[in-house]
Amino acid sequence: MLKLASIPPPKMPIRKRPSNFITFDPQQKWQTKIGKTIILISFFVCYLIFFALFLYFNVQWKSAEFKWNVDRNESCSATVSMIDFIGDINTAYYCLIVLGTVGLLSIFIFKKAAVSSNIFISITILATVTSFMSIATITIYALSNGWNTSNCTDLKIVDFLNRRLIIQSLASLIVNVLYVIICYHLHKKGLKQNILDGNSRRVYSISPPEFVSSFPPPPPYYSTRQTC
């Protein structure tokens, strides 16, 4: 007698969607919307603090520039103008970063009430680019001996400009590198969440025939008669 025997469902490997920094996983602490929102807001607050420091340095620089104009050294004016120009571009770039972050935060808080993946992609790209810019600025500063020339070695205004630029670059580098490391860590952690999950469907298979007697049944008999 032929039977249908049910067997337990096999464990089929099902690759889940990676719960990286862009997607959300309610079971992970720092991969929820609340956790990622906290990271994003912390990133924004850090930039606000550094932006306030940048404004303070600019105010101090204008005051020092006014005093320096009284006793200007013409042979050093080109170096001071170059360093001041680099610092202004650096500060303007950080201002744009802050304004962009404020805009992205406003969009997902007031309009969508959710975090879009484009927000994290955009800020991660900005953080990466800013990190490379900071590294380049610090490297050029180190290789060029602080942009100092023989005529500007003893001027305090040049030292002040150099300190301002290096502090800006280091602050930006630290914040952006930390942000990129967090994104990478969450992405790698999400890729490890691929687990084996069973299927809910039952699988049936045909079992071998079972015989009532101890002897197998005779082989089947096939008739050779032709029937019309």
C-alpha positions in Angstrom: 0.0 0.0 0.0 1.4 3.3 -1.1 1.5 6.1 1.5 2.2 9.8 1.5 4.5 10.6 4.4 5.0 14.2 5.4 8.5 15.3 6.3 9.5 18.4 8.1 10.3 21.4 5.9 14.0 21.8 5.2 15.9 24.8 6.2 16.2 26.7 3.0 18.7 29.6 2.9 16.8 32.8 2.4 19.0 35.9 2.1 17.3 38.8 3.8 17.8 42.3 2.7 21.0 43.7 4.3 20.1 46.0 7.2 22.8 48.6 6.5 22.8 52.2 7.3 20.4 53.1 4.6 17.7 50.5 5.4 16.0 50.0 8.7 15.9 47.0 11.0 13.5 47.3 14.0 15.4 44.5 15.9 18.7 46.4 15.9 19.3 49.2 18.4 21.3 51.6 16.3 19.6 50.6 13.0 16.2 51.8 13.9 14.8 55.2 12.8 15.3 56.6 16.2 18.9 55.5 16.4 19.8 56.8 13.0 18.0 60.1 13.6 20.1 60.5 16.8 23.3 60.0 14.8 22.1 62.5 12.2 21.2 65.1 14.7 24.5 64.6 16.6 26.3 65.1 13.3 24.4 68.3 12.8 25.1 69.5 16.4 28.8 68.9 16.0 28.8 71.0 12.8 26.9 73.8 14.6 29.5 73.8 17.4 32.4 73.9 14.9 30.6 76.6 12.9 30.3 78.8 16.0 34.1 78.3 16.5 34.7 79.2 12.9 32.7 82.5 13.3 34.7 83.2 16.5 38.0 82.8 14.7 36.8 85.0 11.9 35.8 87.8 14.3 39.2 87.5 16.0 40.9 87.5 12.6 39.2 90.8 11.6 40.2 92.4 14.8 43.8 91.2 14.4 43.7 92.3 10.7 42.7 95.8 11.7 45.6 96.1 14.1 48.0 94.6 11.6 47.0 97.2 9.0 48.5 99.9 11.2 52.0 98.4 10.8 51.7 96.5 7.5 54.7 94.7 6.2 54.3 94.9 2.4 56.7 92.1 1.8 54.5 89.7 3.7 51.1 90.9 2.4 50.9 88.3 -0.3 51.4 85.4 2.1 48.8 86.8 4.5 46.3 87.3 1.7 46.8 83.8 0.4 46.3 82.2 3.9 43.3 84.4 4.5 41.8 83.4 1.2 42.3 79.7 2.0 40.7 80.2 5.4 37.7 82.0 3.9 37.1 79.2 1.4 37.4 76.6 4.1 34.9 78.5 6.4 32.5 79.0 3.5 32.5 75.3 2.7 31.7 74.4 6.2 28.9 76.9 6.2 27.4 75.2 3.1 27.7 71.8 4.9 25.8 73.1 7.8 23.1 74.7 5.6 22.8 71.5 3.6 22.4 69.5 6.8 19.8 71.8 8.1 17.9 71.5 4.8 18.0 67.7 4.8 16.9 67.6 8.5 14.0 69.9 7.7 12.8 67.8 4.8 12.6 64.5 6.6 11.3 66.0 9.9 8.6 68.4 8.7 7.5 66.8 5.4 8.2 63.1 5.3 8.5 62.4 9.1 10.9 59.6 8.1 14.5 59.3 7.1 15.1 58.8 3.4 18.0 56.8 2.1 19.0 59.8 -0.1 19.7 61.8 3.0 22.3 59.3 4.4 23.8 58.9 1.0 24.2 62.6 0.5 25.7 63.3 3.9 28.0 60.3 3.7 29.3 61.6 0.4 29.8 65.1 1.9 31.5 63.6 4.9 33.9 61.6 2.7 34.7 64.5 0.5 35.3 66.9 3.4 37.6 64.3 5.1 39.8 64.2 2.0 39.8 68.0 1.7 40.9 68.2 5.4 43.6 65.7 4.9 44.8 67.5 1.8 44.8 70.9 3.7 46.8 69.5 6.6 49.2 67.7 4.3 49.9 70.8 2.3 50.3 72.8 5.5 52.9 70.3 6.8 54.8 70.1 3.5 54.9 73.8 2.9 56.0 74.7 6.5 52.8 76.5 7.3 52.9 78.6 4.1 55.4 80.8 5.8 58.1 82.7 3.9 61.3 84.2 5.1 59.6 87.6 5.4 56.6 86.3 7.4 58.3 84.0 9.9 58.0 86.3 12.9 54.6 87.7 12.3 51.9 86.7 14.8 49.1 87.3 12.3 50.4 84.5 10.0 50.7 82.1 13.0 47.1 83.0 13.9 45.8 82.3 10.4 47.7 79.0 10.3 46.2 77.9 13.7 42.7 78.8 12.6 43.0 76.8 9.4 44.5 73.8 11.1 41.9 73.8 13.8 39.1 74.0 11.2 40.6 71.1 9.2 41.3 68.9 12.2 37.8 69.4 13.6 36.2 68.7 10.3 38.4 65.6 9.8 37.5 64.1 13.2 33.8 64.6 12.8 33.6 63.3 9.3 35.8 60.3 9.8 33.8 59.3 12.9 30.6 59.6 10.8 32.0 57.5 8.0 33.2 54.9 10.5 29.8 54.6 12.0 28.2 54.2 8.6 30.7 51.5 7.6 30.3 49.7 11.0 26.5 49.6 10.6 26.7 48.4 7.0 29.1 45.5 7.9 26.9 44.6 10.9 23.8 44.5 8.7 25.5 42.2 6.2 26.0 39.7 9.0 22.3 39.4 9.7 21.7 36.9 6.8 20.3 33.9 8.6 18.7 30.7 7.6 14.9 30.8 7.7 12.5 28.0 7.1 9.6 28.0 4.6 6.1 27.8 5.9 4.9 25.3 3.2 4.8 21.6 4.0 6.8 19.3 1.7 5.4 15.8 0.8 7.3 12.9 -0.6 6.4 9.4 -1.7 7.6 6.7 0.8 8.6 3.2 -0.3 5.7 0.7 -0.6 4.8 -1.2 2.5 3.9 -5.0 2.2 1.4 -6.7 4.6 2.8 -10.2 4.0 6.4 -11.3 4.4 6.6 -12.1 0.7 6.5 -9.4 -2.0 3.6 -9.5 -4.4 4.0 -11.2 -7.8 5.2 -9.1 -10.7 2.5 -7.5 -12.8 1.0 -9.5 -15.6 0.7 -7.8 -18.9 -1.7 -9.3 -21.4 -0.5 -9.8 -25.0 -4.0 -9.9 -26.5 -4.9 -7.2 -28.8 -8.1 -5.4 -28.1 -10.1 -3.4 -30.5 
